[in-house]
Amino acid sequence: MSDLAAALEIVGSRWALLIVERMHDGPQRYGDLQRELGVPTNMLATRLRELESAGVLRRLPLKHNARAYVLTERGEALRGAIEALGEWGRAGRDASTGSATQ
């Protein structure tokens, strides 16, 4: 398996990178992630479990059985890749609408 394939096994699933991107703003509560991203709750639970198992994020202890998550060092290391993908998406959108950005 290539290095890229190994990375995609972890963050290539639907919603995974959007969850990580949102968490670059700091720790996030489960309900806030669900509401802000619009991800179905069962999908969010699955992705969070997968990302936690892969060492990308960890659960924070909160009161009243609330759940929050924070990125690990491994998750923080995805920042550059996420920013590059965002730029790539923006360039493609700009090209398709005919507006070039410098």
C-alpha positions as protocol buffer text, in pm:
chain_id: "A"
residue {
  index: 1
  type: MET
  ca { x: 0 y: 0 z: 0 }
}
residue {
  index: 2
  type: SER
  ca { x: 135 y: 343 z: -89 }
}
residue {
  index: 3
  type: ASP
  ca { x: 175 y: 619 z: 169 }
}
residue {
  index: 4
  type: LEU
  ca { x: -109 y: 812 z: 4 }
}
residue {
  index: 5
  type: ALA
  ca { x: -337 y: 509 z: 12 }
}
residue {
  index: 6
  type: ALA
  ca { x: -254 y: 463 z: 382 }
}
residue {
  index: 7
  type: ALA
  ca { x: -344 y: 826 z: 453 }
}
residue {
  index: 8
  type: LEU
  ca { x: -669 y: 798 z: 260 }
}
residue {
  index: 9
  type: GLU
  ca { x: -763 y: 492 z: 464 }
}
residue {
  index: 10
  type: ILE
  ca { x: -775 y: 729 z: 762 }
}
residue {
  index: 11
  type: VAL
  ca { x: -899 y: 1063 z: 625 }
}
residue {
  index: 12
  type: GLY
  ca { x: -1044 y: 972 z: 287 }
}
residue {
  index: 13
  type: SER
  ca { x: -1389 y: 878 z: 414 }
}
residue {
  index: 14
  type: ARG
  ca { x: -1676 y: 1118 z: 361 }
}
residue {
  index: 15
  type: TRP
  ca { x: -1676 y: 1394 z: 628 }
}
residue {
  index: 16
  type: ALA
  ca { x: -1339 y: 1299 z: 784 }
}
residue {
  index: 17
  type: LEU
  ca { x: -1137 y: 1595 z: 652 }
}
residue {
  index: 18
  type: LEU
  ca { x: -1425 y: 1836 z: 716 }
}
residue {
  index: 19
  type: ILE
  ca { x: -1432 y: 1722 z: 1078 }
}
residue {
  index: 20
  type: VAL
  ca { x: -1055 y: 1767 z: 1110 }
}
residue {
  index: 21
  type: GLU
  ca { x: -1072 y: 2107 z: 938 }
}
residue {
  index: 22
  type: ARG
  ca { x: -1336 y: 2227 z: 1184 }
}
residue {
  index: 23
  type: MET
  ca { x: -1129 y: 2102 z: 1476 }
}
residue {
  index: 24
  type: HIS
  ca { x: -832 y: 2316 z: 1373 }
}
residue {
  index: 25
  type: ASP
  ca { x: -1024 y: 2599 z: 1542 }
}
residue {
  index: 26
  type: GLY
  ca { x: -983 y: 2421 z: 1876 }
}
residue {
  index: 27
  type: PRO
  ca { x: -1169 y: 2159 z: 2078 }
}
residue {
  index: 28
  type: GLN
  ca { x: -1519 y: 2088 z: 1950 }
}
residue {
  index: 29
  type: ARG
  ca { x: -1824 y: 1943 z: 2118 }
}
residue {
  index: 30
  type: TYR
  ca { x: -2004 y: 1661 z: 1944 }
}
residue {
  index: 31
  type: GLY
  ca { x: -2328 y: 1857 z: 1908 }
}
residue {
  index: 32
  type: ASP
  ca { x: -2152 y: 2164 z: 1771 }
}
residue {
  index: 33
  type: LEU
  ca { x: -1973 y: 1954 z: 1507 }
}
residue {
  index: 34
  type: GLN
  ca { x: -2301 y: 1792 z: 1406 }
}
residue {
  index: 35
  type: ARG
  ca { x: -2486 y: 2123 z: 1382 }
}
residue {
  index: 36
  type: GLU
  ca { x: -2211 y: 2323 z: 1206 }
}
residue {
  index: 37
  type: LEU
  ca { x: -2118 y: 2057 z: 952 }
}
residue {
  index: 38
  type: GLY
  ca { x: -2467 y: 1918 z: 897 }
}
residue {
  index: 39
  type: VAL
  ca { x: -2330 y: 1565 z: 914 }
}
residue {
  index: 40
  type: PRO
  ca { x: -2580 y: 1293 z: 1010 }
}
residue {
  index: 41
  type: THR
  ca { x: -2526 y: 1198 z: 1373 }
}
residue {
  index: 42
  type: ASN
  ca { x: -2459 y: 828 z: 1302 }
}
residue {
  index: 43
  type: MET
  ca { x: -2196 y: 925 z: 1042 }
}
residue {
  index: 44
  type: LEU
  ca { x: -2035 y: 1174 z: 1281 }
}
residue {
  index: 45
  type: ALA
  ca { x: -2012 y: 912 z: 1556 }
}
residue {
  index: 46
  type: THR
  ca { x: -1852 y: 665 z: 1316 }
}
residue {
  index: 47
  type: ARG
  ca { x: -1599 y: 915 z: 1179 }
}
residue {
  index: 48
  type: LEU
  ca { x: -1503 y: 1038 z: 1526 }
}
residue {
  index: 49
  type: ARG
  ca { x: -1444 y: 681 z: 1641 }
}
residue {
  index: 50
  type: GLU
  ca { x: -1231 y: 610 z: 1332 }
}
residue {
  index: 51
  type: LEU
  ca { x: -1028 y: 929 z: 1371 }
}
residue {
  index: 52
  type: GLU
  ca { x: -978 y: 861 z: 1741 }
}
residue {
  index: 53
  type: SER
  ca { x: -863 y: 503 z: 1669 }
}
residue {
  index: 54
  type: ALA
  ca { x: -616 y: 636 z: 1410 }
}
residue {
  index: 55
  type: GLY
  ca { x: -468 y: 881 z: 1662 }
}
residue {
  index: 56
  type: VAL
  ca { x: -590 y: 1192 z: 1476 }
}
residue {
  index: 57
  type: LEU
  ca { x: -802 y: 1319 z: 1765 }
}
residue {
  index: 58
  type: ARG
  ca { x: -878 y: 1236 z: 2124 }
}
residue {
  index: 59
  type: ARG
  ca { x: -1182 y: 1268 z: 2343 }
}
residue {
  index: 60
  type: LEU
  ca { x: -1189 y: 1528 z: 2618 }
}
residue {
  index: 61
  type: PRO
  ca { x: -1363 y: 1453 z: 2947 }
}
residue {
  index: 62
  type: LEU
  ca { x: -1658 y: 1684 z: 3007 }
}
residue {
  index: 63
  type: LYS
  ca { x: -1931 y: 1696 z: 3269 }
}
residue {
  index: 64
  type: HIS
  ca { x: -2278 y: 1549 z: 3222 }
}
residue {
  index: 65
  type: ASN
  ca { x: -2173 y: 1286 z: 2963 }
}
residue {
  index: 66
  type: ALA
  ca { x: -2107 y: 1556 z: 2704 }
}
residue {
  index: 67
  type: ARG
  ca { x: -1838 y: 1473 z: 2451 }
}
residue {
  index: 68
  type: ALA
  ca { x: -1576 y: 1699 z: 2303 }
}
residue {
  index: 69
  type: TYR
  ca { x: -1277 y: 1625 z: 2086 }
}
residue {
  index: 70
  type: VAL
  ca { x: -939 y: 1782 z: 2024 }
}
residue {
  index: 71
  type: LEU
  ca { x: -679 y: 1713 z: 1758 }
}
residue {
  index: 72
  type: THR
  ca { x: -364 y: 1528 z: 1848 }
}
residue {
  index: 73
  type: GLU
  ca { x: -25 y: 1622 z: 1709 }
}
residue {
  index: 74
  type: ARG
  ca { x: -98 y: 1383 z: 1422 }
}
residue {
  index: 75
  type: GLY
  ca { x: -425 y: 1561 z: 1352 }
}
residue {
  index: 76
  type: GLU
  ca { x: -260 y: 1903 z: 1365 }
}
residue {
  index: 77
  type: ALA
  ca { x: -11 y: 1778 z: 1106 }
}
residue {
  index: 78
  type: LEU
  ca { x: -297 y: 1762 z: 855 }
}
residue {
  index: 79
  type: ARG
  ca { x: -337 y: 2142 z: 853 }
}
residue {
  index: 80
  type: GLY
  ca { x: -110 y: 2200 z: 551 }
}
residue {
  index: 81
  type: ALA
  ca { x: -276 y: 1925 z: 348 }
}
residue {
  index: 82
  type: ILE
  ca { x: -623 y: 2059 z: 427 }
}
residue {
  index: 83
  type: GLU
  ca { x: -522 y: 2414 z: 336 }
}
residue {
  index: 84
  type: ALA
  ca { x: -369 y: 2291 z: 9 }
}
residue {
  index: 85
  type: LEU
  ca { x: -686 y: 2098 z: -78 }
}
residue {
  index: 86
  type: GLY
  ca { x: -894 y: 2406 z: -2 }
}
residue {
  index: 87
  type: GLU
  ca { x: -680 y: 2616 z: -234 }
}
residue {
  index: 88
  type: TRP
  ca { x: -706 y: 2350 z: -503 }
}
residue {
  index: 89
  type: GLY
  ca { x: -1084 y: 2346 z: -471 }
}
residue {
  index: 90
  type: ARG
  ca { x: -1103 y: 2725 z: -479 }
}
residue {
  index: 91
  type: ALA
  ca { x: -884 y: 2743 z: -792 }
}
residue {
  index: 92
  type: GLY
  ca { x: -1105 y: 2490 z: -968 }
}
residue {
  index: 93
  type: ARG
  ca { x: -1420 y: 2677 z: -872 }
}
residue {
  index: 94
  type: ASP
  ca { x: -1269 y: 3009 z: -985 }
}
residue {
  index: 95
  type: ALA
  ca { x: -1158 y: 2855 z: -1317 }
}
residue {
  index: 96
  type: SER
  ca { x: -1504 y: 2714 z: -1382 }
}
residue {
  index: 97
  type: THR
  ca { x: -1669 y: 3053 z: -1318 }
}
residue {
  index: 98
  type: GLY
  ca { x: -1409 y: 3240 z: -1522 }
}
residue {
  index: 99
  type: SER
  ca { x: -1270 y: 3448 z: -1235 }
}
residue {
  index: 100
  type: ALA
  ca { x: -899 y: 3407 z: -1180 }
}
residue {
  index: 101
  type: THR
  ca { x: -747 y: 3478 z: -840 }
}
residue {
  index: 102
  type: GLN
  ca { x: -387 y: 3569 z: -792 }
}
